[in-house]
Amino acid sequence: MNVGKVPPDGFLRCLSKADRVKMFPGTAGLTRKECAERYDAGQEKQLQQDICAWLKMQPDCFVEMPPRMDKRTTLQKGRPDFVACVCGIYLAIEAKASGGLPTSEQAAFMDNVSKAKGRTLLAYNLKSVISVVNGIRAEVRIAKEALERDGWRTKQ
């Protein structure tokens, strides 16, 4: 086989993963599907880092840091990537890369949060997180203004 050439997917699928790693080091031994999964995992990790950094900079947000993805955890299966409190509102954020879907456990967790009147977000980019957080801030500000108009005193 010529050096630098990527073998066809059909050929690679006929070999075991161990054999492919020996015969074709690096990414040449990966099928297209495996390459896409590796790429998406990297994109999702970068999105998680961006979301985490942005939330930590917000003065009115508390965010629980996600556990390390490379270590076993004792946390509930299906727990979202981020659990945050924005202006007193519970927000669960699951970050996904390029159209990824939540697992059934993640969907059930998010459904339970919604039933308990918390907020949930399936985030494919940082812009959606910023939009939801700013929306929560606006709702809280409007509610405070309405209470103050009616004679109630609110904490600053």
C-alpha positions, 0 to 999 in steps of 0.5 A, a space after each residue: 500500500 502506498 504511504 500517505 494513502 488512506 485505505 477505503 472505508 469498506 476495507 477498514 471496516 473488515 479489520 479489527 480496530 487493533 489490526 487497523 491501529 497496527 497497520 495504519 498508525 494515526 488517523 489513517 486507520 480510522 473509518 469516516 464515522 470514527 473520524 467524525 466522532 473524534 472531531 465532534 468530541 473535540 468540538 464538544 470539549 471546546 464548547 464546554 470550555 468556552 461555556 465554562 469560561 463565560 459563565 465564570 465571568 458573570 457576576 450574577 451566575 454561579 456555575 458548578 464545574 463539570 467533572 473531568 470527562 476522562 475520569 469515572 464519576 459517582 454523579 448521577 448518570 445523565 447529569 448535564 454538563 453545567 448546573 448553574 444559578 442565574 439571578 436565582 433561577 436554576 439552569 441546566 446546560 447540556 453542550 453538544 457539538 454539531 447537531 448531537 442529541 442528548 442520551 435518554 438519561 440526559 433527556 430524562 434529567 432535563 425533563 425533570 428539571 423542566 417539571 420542577 420549573 427550572 430552565 434547561 438548554 441544549 447548547 450547540 454554541 456559546 451564543 445560545 447560552 449568552 442569549 438564554 442567560 440574558 433572557 433570564 436576566 431580563 425576566 428577573 428585572 421585569 419581575 422586580 420592576 413590576 413588584 416595585 411598581 406595586 409597592 413591594 420592596 426587593 433586595 438589590 
